[in-house]
Amino acid sequence: QVQLVESGGGLVQPGGSLRLSCAASGSIFSINTMGWYRQAPGKKRELVAATTSGGSTNYADSVKGRFTISRDNAKNTVYLQMNSLKPEDTAVYYCKMYGKMDSWGQGTQVTVSS
């Protein structure tokens, strides 16, 4: 059974940075595409960024140039470096492992506010 545990969320001022981590267990992490999603109050969950097993990445237009997704297969961990944060980035951020059955973490709150 796959387990995904996110960490690194919190309160940050506009223009600040945060790094989210998602530690995976129970699967062969290195072969899975991993993604970060977010869901703001009253809005649908949306893809923020994803990375394939080969290291290819894609980003939502709203975060291009500000966020960077990366992975450390030796640590079974995927990261999301978030820079130049804006109030509209406020959301619960979820980690997702793509597979025959997708797996999700419990989410971590990111709040961008002065």
C-alpha contacts under 8 A as a table, 3 or more apart, distances in Angstrom:
res1	aa1	res2	aa2	distance
1	Q	26	G	5.29
1	Q	27	S	7.33
2	V	24	A	7.06
2	V	25	S	5.68
2	V	26	G	4.42
2	V	27	S	5.76
2	V	103	S	6.69
3	Q	24	A	5.65
3	Q	25	S	5.22
3	Q	26	G	6.28
3	Q	103	S	7.58
3	Q	104	W	7.86
3	Q	105	G	7.08
4	L	22	C	6.23
4	L	23	A	5.62
4	L	24	A	4.62
4	L	25	S	6.67
4	L	95	C	7.04
4	L	96	K	7.78
4	L	103	S	7.52
4	L	104	W	6.40
4	L	105	G	4.61
4	L	106	Q	7.56
5	V	21	S	8.00
5	V	22	C	5.33
5	V	23	A	5.26
5	V	24	A	6.63
5	V	95	C	7.93
5	V	105	G	5.48
5	V	106	Q	6.77
5	V	107	G	7.91
6	E	20	L	6.96
6	E	21	S	5.49
6	E	22	C	4.28
6	E	23	A	6.54
6	E	94	Y	7.25
6	E	95	C	6.74
6	E	105	G	6.35
6	E	106	Q	7.03
6	E	107	G	6.14
6	E	108	T	6.14
7	S	20	L	5.74
7	S	21	S	5.26
7	S	22	C	6.48
7	S	108	T	6.24
8	G	18	L	6.98
8	G	19	R	5.88
8	G	20	L	4.51
8	G	21	S	6.16
8	G	108	T	7.33
9	G	18	L	7.06
9	G	19	R	7.56
9	G	20	L	6.24
9	G	108	T	5.37
9	G	109	Q	5.29
9	G	110	V	4.94
9	G	111	T	7.94
10	G	18	L	7.97
10	G	108	T	7.96
10	G	109	Q	6.12
10	G	110	V	5.04
10	G	111	T	6.10
11	L	110	V	6.17
11	L	111	T	4.73
11	L	112	V	5.91
11	L	113	S	7.13
12	V	16	G	6.01
12	V	17	S	7.19
12	V	18	L	7.66
12	V	110	V	7.85
12	V	111	T	6.30
12	V	112	V	5.01
12	V	113	S	6.29
12	V	114	S	7.65
13	Q	16	G	5.50
13	Q	85	L	7.64
13	Q	112	V	5.41
13	Q	113	S	5.02
13	Q	114	S	4.99
14	P	84	S	6.95
14	P	85	L	5.37
14	P	86	K	5.09
14	P	87	P	6.35
14	P	112	V	5.76
14	P	113	S	6.00
14	P	114	S	6.50
15	G	83	N	7.02
15	G	84	S	4.12
15	G	85	L	4.86
15	G	86	K	6.40
16	G	83	N	6.15
16	G	84	S	5.47
16	G	85	L	5.48
17	S	81	Q	7.49
17	S	82	M	5.39
17	S	83	N	4.40
17	S	84	S	6.24
17	S	85	L	6.19
18	L	81	Q	6.18
18	L	82	M	5.25
18	L	83	N	6.75
19	R	79	Y	6.80
19	R	80	L	5.57
19	R	81	Q	4.42
19	R	82	M	5.93
20	L	79	Y	5.49
20	L	80	L	4.99
20	L	81	Q	6.44
20	L	82	M	7.91
21	S	77	T	6.69
21	S	78	V	5.87
21	S	79	Y	4.55
21	S	80	L	6.56
22	C	77	T	5.40
22	C	78	V	5.24
22	C	79	Y	6.31
22	C	95	C	6.30
22	C	105	G	7.91
23	A	75	K	7.68
23	A	76	N	5.90
23	A	77	T	4.47
23	A	78	V	6.75
24	A	27	S	7.48
24	A	29	F	6.91
24	A	76	N	5.44
24	A	77	T	6.08
25	S	29	F	7.58
25	S	76	N	7.16
28	I	31	I	6.14
28	I	32	N	7.23
29	F	32	N	5.56
29	F	73	N	6.64
29	F	76	N	5.70
30	S	53	S	5.79
30	S	73	N	5.30
30	S	76	N	7.24
31	I	52	T	7.92
31	I	53	S	5.05
32	N	52	T	6.63
32	N	53	S	5.59
32	N	97	M	6.51
32	N	98	Y	6.15
32	N	99	G	6.85
33	T	50	A	7.06
33	T	51	T	5.66
33	T	52	T	4.18
33	T	53	S	5.54
33	T	97	M	6.22
33	T	98	Y	5.45
33	T	99	G	7.82
34	M	50	A	5.59
34	M	51	T	5.43
34	M	52	T	6.42
34	M	78	V	7.24
34	M	95	C	7.35
34	M	96	K	5.74
34	M	97	M	4.78
34	M	98	Y	6.13
35	G	47	L	7.34
35	G	48	V	7.51
35	G	49	A	5.66
35	G	50	A	3.99
35	G	51	T	6.30
35	G	95	C	5.82
35	G	96	K	5.03
35	G	97	M	6.53
35	G	98	Y	7.72
36	W	47	L	6.29
36	W	48	V	5.47
36	W	49	A	5.33
36	W	50	A	6.22
36	W	80	L	7.49
36	W	93	Y	6.78
36	W	94	Y	5.65
36	W	95	C	4.71
36	W	96	K	6.17
37	Y	45	R	6.50
37	Y	46	E	5.37
37	Y	47	L	4.39
37	Y	48	V	5.01
37	Y	49	A	7.05
37	Y	93	Y	5.65
37	Y	94	Y	5.07
37	Y	95	C	6.35
37	Y	96	K	7.39
38	R	45	R	5.46
38	R	46	E	5.52
38	R	47	L	6.65
38	R	48	V	6.64
38	R	91	A	5.82
38	R	92	V	5.42
38	R	93	Y	4.25
38	R	94	Y	5.85
39	Q	43	K	6.23
39	Q	44	K	5.97
39	Q	45	R	4.30
39	Q	46	E	6.38
39	Q	91	A	5.24
39	Q	92	V	5.34
39	Q	93	Y	6.59
40	A	43	K	5.37
40	A	44	K	7.32
40	A	45	R	7.39
40	A	90	T	6.56
40	A	91	A	4.26
40	A	92	V	6.36
41	P	91	A	7.18
47	L	50	A	7.74
47	L	59	Y	7.78
47	L	60	A	6.60
48	V	59	Y	5.77
48	V	60	A	5.15
48	V	63	V	7.11
49	A	57	T	7.11
49	A	58	N	5.57
49	A	59	Y	4.33
49	A	60	A	6.26
49	A	68	T	7.89
49	A	69	I	6.44
50	A	57	T	5.53
50	A	58	N	5.51
50	A	59	Y	6.72
50	A	69	I	6.88
51	T	54	G	7.87
51	T	55	G	5.71
51	T	56	S	5.43
51	T	57	T	4.42
51	T	58	N	6.78
51	T	69	I	6.89
51	T	70	S	7.10
51	T	71	R	7.76
52	T	55	G	5.14
52	T	56	S	5.29
52	T	57	T	6.60
53	S	56	S	7.52
55	G	70	S	7.86
55	G	71	R	7.91
57	T	69	I	7.32
59	Y	63	V	6.63
59	Y	64	K	5.92
60	A	63	V	5.65
60	A	64	K	6.37
61	D	64	K	5.32
63	V	66	R	5.42
63	V	67	F	5.60
64	K	67	F	6.22
65	G	68	T	7.80
66	R	82	M	6.15
66	R	83	N	5.12
66	R	84	S	6.08
66	R	85	L	7.70
67	F	80	L	6.72
67	F	81	Q	5.46
67	F	82	M	4.47
67	F	83	N	5.99
68	T	80	L	5.65
68	T	81	Q	5.04
68	T	82	M	6.63
69	I	78	V	7.27
69	I	79	Y	5.61
69	I	80	L	4.57
69	I	81	Q	6.37
70	S	78	V	5.76
70	S	79	Y	5.22
70	S	80	L	6.58
71	R	76	N	7.71
71	R	77	T	5.79
71	R	78	V	4.17
71	R	79	Y	5.96
72	D	75	K	5.45
72	D	76	N	6.06
72	D	77	T	5.38
72	D	78	V	6.27
73	N	76	N	4.76
73	N	77	T	6.42
74	A	77	T	7.88
82	M	85	L	6.59
85	L	89	D	6.47
85	L	112	V	6.73
86	K	89	D	5.39
86	K	90	T	7.58
86	K	112	V	6.11
86	K	113	S	8.00
87	P	90	T	5.65
87	P	111	T	7.35
87	P	112	V	4.70
87	P	113	S	5.84
88	E	112	V	7.57
89	D	110	V	7.57
89	D	111	T	7.47
89	D	112	V	6.69
90	T	109	Q	7.81
90	T	110	V	5.39
90	T	111	T	4.58
90	T	112	V	5.44
91	A	109	Q	6.09
91	A	110	V	5.52
91	A	111	T	6.61
92	V	107	G	5.86
92	V	108	T	5.39
92	V	109	Q	4.35
92	V	110	V	5.97
93	Y	107	G	5.27
93	Y	108	T	5.27
93	Y	109	Q	6.21
93	Y	110	V	6.96
94	Y	104	W	6.79
94	Y	105	G	5.80
94	Y	106	Q	6.69
94	Y	107	G	4.41
94	Y	108	T	6.64
95	C	104	W	5.76
95	C	105	G	5.30
95	C	107	G	7.01
96	K	102	D	6.91
96	K	103	S	5.61
96	K	104	W	4.60
96	K	105	G	6.55
97	M	102	D	5.70
97	M	103	S	5.12
97	M	104	W	6.52
98	Y	101	M	7.16
98	Y	102	D	4.79
98	Y	103	S	6.72
99	G	102	D	5.04
99	G	103	S	7.65
